[in-house]
Amino acid sequence: MKVALLASRRMVMGFNLGGVHAGYTCENKEEALAHLESCHKNREIGIILVSNTVALMIQDKIQEIKRSPEMIPVIAVIPDDHEQGLFC
């Protein structure tokens, strides 16, 4: 299974260096929805990481996918690179 990331350009570059298989820069809702749909349909992708900023743009679609009976892909919302604080 592969890992994909939907986030800012800076986060995508960093995660690609860390080994994420596919990174997609999302600067607006339309791009974010298109990339999420593409990742969701790709059976090789098992985990989709979504930055908080991107998730706020497409939260309805994320919830729709999470509520589906399919176990894969797992979607996890992660903090953006500019967010402060402790996250677990």
N, C-alpha and C positions, 0 to 999 in steps of 0.2 A: 504494500500500500504506500502511496505517495502522500506528501504533505503539500498543501497549497496555502498561499497567503494573499489576502486582499487588504491592501494598506497604502500608505503614502510611498512615494518613490524612495525616500530615505530608509524606511523600514524594509521595503522589498529588497533593496541592495544589501542591507545588513543581514537579513534572514537568508538570502541566497548564498552569501559567504558562509553562513552557518550550516548550510546543507538542505534548506527547504527546496523541494523539487521544482515548484512552480510559484512564481510571484507575480501578482497582477497589481499594477498601479491603478487606483480608483480615485478620480478627481471629482466625479459627480455621480448622482443617483443612477443614471442610465448605464454608465460604465460598470458601476458596482453590481447592478442587477444582471447585466450581461455576463460578467465574469463569474458571479455566483451560480447562475444557471449552467454555464459551461462546466464549472467544477463539479456541480451536482450531477450532471449527466455523465461525466467521465468516471467510469468504474475503476480506474486505476487510483483515483484519489480517495483516501480513507479519512483524512483529517483536513478540514478547512479552517484556518486561522483567520479571523477578521479583526482588524483594529477597531477600537471603540468608535472612532470618528466615522469609519465606513459603516459600521453596524448601525449607528444612529440614522444613517441615510436609508437603510434597507431593513429595518428591524421587523417589519411585518413579514417579509419574505423569509427572513431567518427563522422566525417563530413558526411559520408554516412548515418549513422543512424539518425543524426540530420536532414538531407534533406528528409528523408522518410516521407510519409504522416501520419504516426502514431504519435499520440500526447504523448504516453507513451511508453517507459520510457523517462523521462527528463534526459539529461546528462549535468552535470555541472563540469567544470574544476576548481579546487581549488588550491591555492598555497601550496607548500610543506612546511613541518615543518622547513626547514632550510632557506627558502627564507626570505629576509628582505624587509621592506617597509610596506606601508599602502595599504590594499586591501579592496575593497568594494564588 
